[in-house]
Amino acid sequence: MTNISIDTLAGDGSFAAYLAEPSGPPRGAVVVIQEIFGVNQGIRRKCDSLAAAGYLAIAPDLFWRLEPGVELDADVPEQFQQALALMGRFDQDLAIRDLEATIRAARARLGEGGKVGVVGYCLGGRLAYLVAARTDADASVGYYAVGVPGLLGEKHAIARPLLLHIAGEDGFVPKDAQAAMHEGLDDHPKVTLYDYPGEDHGFAAELGKRRSEAAAQLANERTLAFFAEHLG
């Protein structure tokens, strides 16, 4: 586990990323997309778990243009507010380009034929949906993705498998938004939606009060099965 540097697609800068490598030849690679709290200990643990499952895992610092290296705790109110403020200044279109650069960097580490997926949480779940629509990632997974109904106009561009985990009692994705996601995506041949009744936003967090153990384990098992099918 180490930090690496990735060049932007435009060649006008570079950003840090956390890298976790498997003990043997990788089955594929997974780009782990942060929540609004930065590449913190929880996100690094997500990478470490994927590496233990045989994948090369990379988590890019998507807040590098705003506050490089920021790490925040969702359970600390002041830090939660700081995260919301960062989100308010965040450019998701630039972030997609940074994620595309990360996907390319991951492919370069795998060699010819290696497949790269993404998995994101909260903000990262929203970005995972956009990655599926705007990049050549081989498979995408989003946990409790925010704001997807406003992005359904891009669903026609989703050409590779996308899996979305929906928390039934998500305070940031209300019932009408969940219904719109199902109405817009249930018949899409590349999209799978799983609902988790009674669960709140952040239920699969590695650390802190938000985690709901049974739901987290179920969602993570489904994610690994999805990656095994589509990445290797």
N, C-alpha and C positions, 0 to 999 in steps of 0.2 A: 504494500500500500504506500503510495507516494503522491506527490503533486507534480503535474506536468503543465506545460504551456502549449496553448493552441493558437495558431494564427487566425485572424479573421479572414473571411472570404475575400474582402476587399484589400487585404494586406496592409491595412492602416493601423493595426494594433494586435495585441495578443491578450489572452485571458487565461487564468489558472483553472485547472480541473483536478479533481481527486481521482486517482486511478487505483483500482484494485484488480489484481491479476490472479487467475486460478493457478493451482499448483501444477497442472498439466496443460496440454494443448487446449486452447479455448474451444468450446462448442459454438461460439459466436460472441457477439458483443452486445452490451446493453448500455445505452446512455440514460443515466438517471437524472430526471429533471426535478429540481428543487421546488419546495413550497416557497412562500413569501419570506421564509426565515433564513434563507441562504443555504450554503453547503455546510450545514451544521453536523453535529455528532450523529443525529438521527439519519441524515442522508448518507453520511459516510458508512453507517451500519448497513443501510440498504445495499450499497455497493459491495461491502464485505460479504454479505449474505449471497449475493449473486455470484461473486467470485467463488465462494464455497460450493455453489451449485454448478460451477464449471464455465462461467461466463467472464469475459473481460468486461469490467464495469467502469464507466467514466461519468463523473458528475461535474459538469462545467459550472463555473461561477457566473451566473447570468446577471448578477447585480454589479458586475465589475465596472461598468460605466458610471454607476451611482455611488457605490461604497464597496470597493474591492475587499474581499475576504470577510464580509460581515457574517456573523453567526448569531442568531437570535433564538430565544426560548419562548415557545408558544404559551407556556404557563406563567410567564412573567408579564403582567399587564403593560408595563412601560415598554417592554420589548415587542409585545404584540402591536402596540400602537406605532412603534418605529417601523415594524414590518409593513403595516398598512400604508404608512407614509411613503415608503420605498415603492410599494405597488402603485401608488398614485402617480409616480414619476417614471414608471417603467414603460419601455417601448417594446411591445411584444413582437413587432415585425423585425426589429433588430435581433431580438432573442431567437427567433426562428432561424435567422441567418447564422447566428452563433451555434445553434444546435445542428444546423446543416454542416457547419465546419467541424463540429465534434463528431458527427456521423462519419464524415470523410476521414478524420484522423483515426477513428476506430477501425474503419475498413482497411486503412493502410497498415495497421498493426496486425490485422488478421491475415492479410494476404489474399490472393485471388480466390474468389468464390465465397469468402467469408460474409456472413449475414449479420446485420446490425439492427437491433430493435431499440425502442425507447420505452421508458416507464416514468410517469410523472404523477405528482401529488398536488391537489388543490390548484394553485396557479400552474403547476407542472402538468396537472391533468388536462387543463385547458390547452396548454402548449402541446401536449401529446396529440390531442385531436388535430391541431393545426399542422403538426409534423406529418400526420397521416395524410392530410390534404395537400401539403405543399412541398414535401420532400420525397426522396426515394427510400426512406426507412423501410425495412422489410416487415416490421410488425410494431404496433404501438399499443400501449396500455395506459389508461388514465384512471386514477383514483379520485373520486369526488371532485370531478372537473367543474370549475365554475364558469358560468356564462356561455355554455354550449348552445342554448337556443338562438343566441344572436349570431352564431357561426354556422348555422345549418345551411346557409346559402353556399357553403363550400363543400358540402357532403358529396357532390357529384365527382369531386376530384380525388376522393378516397379510393385508391386502387389496390391497397394491400391491407391485410387484416388489422382491425382495430377492436380493442376490448375496453369497455368502460364499466367501472364499478361505481354504483350509485348508492349513497347512504340515504335511507328512507326518511330520516328525520334531520336532514342536513340543514343547518341554520343559514347556510350561504347558497344553497340550491333548493329553493322551496318547492312545494308539491307541484305547482303549475309548471315550473321549469323542468321538473322530472317528467311530467306528462308530455311536455313538448319534445323532450329528448326521445321518448319512446315513440311518439307520433311521427317524428321526423326520421328516426333511424331504425326502427324495428324491422322494416322491410328492406334495409340496405344489405346486399349480399356479403359485404365485407365487414360488417359491424355486429358485435355481440354486446348486449347490455346485461349486466347482473345487478339485481336489486338486493339491498341488505336492510330489511324492515327493522325499524327501531334503532338503527345505528345513526350516529351523528358524524358530522364532518371531522376528518382526521382519525377515523377509527383504526386505521392501519399504521399510525405513527409508531416508530420504534420505541420512543421514550415519552414519558410524561403522562398526564392525566387523560389525554384524549383516547388513548389506545383501548380498544375493545378486543380482548384476546381471541375469542372464538371467531368473530367476524374477520379479524385480521388474518388469522391462520387460513380460513377458508378462501379469502380473496387472494392471498399469496400463493396458495396451492393452485388456484385457477390460473394465476399469472404464470407460474412456472410451467404448468402444462401447456399453456398457450405458446410460451417461448420455445418449449421443447418441440412443439409441432411446427412452428414457423421459422425458427432460427437454427435448431439442431440440438 
